[in-house]
Amino acid sequence: MKTSKIRKSARDKMCALQIYPYCNNNTETTVLAHLPSMAKGMSIKSPDYLAVYACSSCHDLIDGRMHVSNISKEEILRCQMRGLERTWGQLITEGLITIT
């Protein structure tokens, strides 16, 4: 599978999710984490434009590999939307996404 420029851009970026108190703020673990999409099925990733820069801890939380009881689904969704806004801002600034 070919890695897109958007996926590669996640390297060494700050986590855009910043899910408190779980975010590890470790830029060495940041990846492009795909958000859930209504159009996808099990084991099918969303397109790269529906993804956020996420540290390993926040990625585990949104993907369900880490289970916590003190954060609501609504709060996680709010963090995902905030993270998408932050990630898109960086992608636009870097010229990886263009809006015309």
N, C-alpha and C positions, 0 to 999 in steps of 0.2 A: 504494500500500500504506500502510495506517495504521500509524504507529509506536506501539508500546505504551509504557505508563508505565515498564515494566521496562527497555526499551531506552533510553528517555530518561534513566533514572536513572544510566546509566553515565557521563554527562558529568561530567568533572572528578574522577572517582574514581581512587583508587590501583589499580594492577594487582593483581588477586587471585592471579594465577598466579606472579609473581615467579620466573620460570625463570632461574636463575643460570647463566652470567654474561650472558645475553642481554637480560634485562628492561631497558627504557630508563627506567623510572620516570617517564615523561612523562604526567602526567594529561591533557594536551591531546590525546593520541592514544588515550585509553581509549574502548573501545566494548564492547558486549555481544557477546562471542564465543561462538557456539553450538558446543557440544561434539558429538562424533560420537554418533549414536544408532543402536541396532540396528534401529529401525523405519523409518529413513529410507533413501532411495536417493540416487543421484548428484544433486547440485544441489538437494536438498531439505533445508532447515534443520530442525534440532531445534526443539522448542518453546522459547519464551523462558525457561521454568523450568529448562531444561537448558543453561544458558549462564553464562558468567563474565565479570566485568569484566577486560578484558585490554588492555595497552598494544599499540601497533602491532607491536612486535618479538615479544612472546610470542604474539600472534594469528597472525602470519606463521608462527611455529614450529609451533603446533598445527594450523594449516590446511595445512601442507606447502609453503608458499611459500618457507620458509627451510629449507635442509637442513644439518644438523649431524651430525657423526659421534661427538661426545664425550658425547652424552646418549642413554641407552637409551630405548626405547619405554616400558619400565616406569617410568622416572623421569618421563617426560612425563605418563604416566597418573596417577602419584602427584601431580604438580603440578596436574593438572586436577581431581582429587578434592579436594585442599586448596583450590583456587581456588573450586570449587563451594560448599564449606562456608563460606568467607569471604563469597562473594557472597550466598548465602542468608541468612547472618547479618545482612548489611546490609539486604537486602530485607525481612526480617522486622521489623527495627528500624524501618525507614521505613514499615511498614504496607502494602507492595506485595505481600507474600505473607502469607497468614494460615493458620495451622495450628490446626485445632480438634479 
